[in-house]
């Protein structure tokens, strides 16, 4: 798992939709979590590139996936 969120001492993986990573474009502002504004990418490399450009990523949680930007790690290095 190259991308994960560290929360409550646990590594949470990205959620996928039909096998694709789900990201939120920062240009969509407070509407980036809406389905019509989803950015879907096939590869982990593309997701990492977009995360470095300020995008959020949907991450698994104990209840349902959430679009997050904080406490993200890529290859065990803190991204945000």
N, C-alpha and C positions, 0 to 999 in steps of 0.2 A: 504494500500500500504506500504509494509515493505521496499522495495528498491525503491529509486528515486534519481533523479539528481536535485539539486537546481540550477536554472539558470534564471536570470532576475526576481528573486522574485517568481518564479513559480516552483512547484514540477512536474517534468516530469517522467512518469512511464517507466519501461522497455518495449521495443517492444518485441513482440512474433512472432514466425514463426511457423505456424501450432500448436499453443498452447504451444510451447516450448520457454524457455528463450535462447537468442542468446549471446554467450560470445566469447571473443577473447583470445587465449592462448598467453601469453607474449613470449613464445619460438618461435613463428612465426615471431617475429620482426615486421618490417614495412609491412608485408604481412598478418598480423592477421585479417585484415578487409575483406580479400578475402573469398568468399563463401566456397571454398574448405578447408579453415582453421577454419571454424565456429565450435564452441563447443556448442551443443544443450543439454539442461538439462530440465527435467520435473518439478522439484520442486524448489520452492523459497529457501529452505534450502540448496540445492546443489549449486544454483547460489551464495548464500551468502558465502558458504565455498570457492568457487573458487575465488570470489572477494577478499576475505581475503588472498588468495594465489597469488594475483597480476594480475588476469584476468581483462579484460575490459568487459563491457556489452553494448549491443545495447539498446539505450534509444530513446524514441519518441522525436521529435522536432517539430517545427512549419512547417517544410518542409518535411523532410524524416528522418527516424531513423538513428542515428549515434552511432558508437562504441566509448565509452568514458571510461575514468578512473578517471577523476577529478570531484570534487564537488558531489561525491556520498555519499548517506546516507543510513544507514540500521537501522530501528527502531528509526528514528530521531537522530541517532548518526553519526557524520561525519566519513566516512570510508577513503576517500581520497580527 
